[in-house]
Amino acid sequence: MSGHADAHGEGGHASVGFYWMIGGILAVLTALEVAAYYMELGAVEIPLLIGLSIAKFVLVVMFFMHLKFDSRIFTGVFMAGMVLAVFMVGALILLYHVIPGLVV
């Protein structure tokens, strides 16, 4: 066998340095999330945090879970889960934070 990738029938994966770069991007996005939380940005804060969380989810799923190099069906399953989660969080925010303010 010529290497680890050939032994498992895998191919086209990125280099170790690329994964370190993705890890660095994830660390920067996490730092932005923490900074946004402590800066208390008002109405922009929640959409910003949701957007940053989606970006981190996509990076982790695509590269660390290797979906970028796998079948599109798996990508569809994970993206459907992400869409459902965003819908549920949005519905809960609407239900508990927006609607009570309109009723009072």
Phi, psi and omega in degrees: 000140185270345179177176183299316182295320180289328182293331182255007179071020181263157176198159175079013179282155182284169180281168178298320178300324178295320179293326175294322178295316177299318176300320177295319177297318178298321178295320178295317178298321177295318178297321177295322177298313180297316179297317180297323179295315182283339180280346180049075187276005178075229185291340181278339189300309185293312177300324178296313179296321177295317178298317178295321178295320178296317179299317179294318178302312182298316179297315181296314182294317183292318190254312183282335175261003173062024180289337177297333183255009186245187181296146180295334180298321179293321177298318179298320179297314180291322179292323176298320176297320179294316179298317178298317180296317179296319177298315182295316179296317178299318179295320179292321176297315178299315184293317187263340184243328184267307184297316178302327177291331179281329184283323185290000000 
